[in-house]
Amino acid sequence: MVLGKWVPEGTTLLVHHTSVSRSPAAWTDPDCYVPERWLGGAESEYRDDRRDWHQPFSYGPRNCLGQNMAWHEMRLVAASILYHFDVELCERETGDWLDQKCWIVWDRKPLICRVRPVAR
Ligand code: HEM
């Protein structure tokens, strides 16, 4: 049963990531880039965000087997890039970033950035 409706046995169900990620039912300011919403916390204006609705590795007994490794890789890569480089978006070359297509996975468009070694 999904949202009070019976689904026939054998039906394949998927969660549409873009819809969930932009849903006002799940997020405060759904169209805003607010990384700190992921920190939660009782005092945060984003405390009621439904972070558990975000399931990029799917859900259930057949969810992604490699998700812990993927998290380690992503943290390492992101931390390493941000430690070594200043990254700036080139908006003119990138175009309208909100004009995206997303089915099961995201049909990613180029994200053109200016990358400079961090001055130390
Ligand atoms: C950001 C990176 C990744 C994302 C977003 C991702 C996402 C997913 C998703 C959505 C599924 C389908 C789950 C389902 O059918 O319900 C899946 C399955 C799977 N993933 Fe990943 N994955 C990632 C990285 C990895 C890595 C690094 C590995 C291995 C080292 C891996 C191994 C697998 C395997 C083996 C399955 C099949 C599990 C099964 O059918 O029981 N994934 N992944």
Boltz pocket constraint, residues with backbone or C-beta under 6 A from the ligand:
constraints:
  - pocket:
      binder: B
      contacts: [[A, 55], [A, 56], [A, 57], [A, 58], [A, 59], [A, 61], [A, 62], [A, 63], [A, 64], [A, 65], [A, 66], [A, 67], [A, 69], [A, 70]]
      max_distance: 6.0
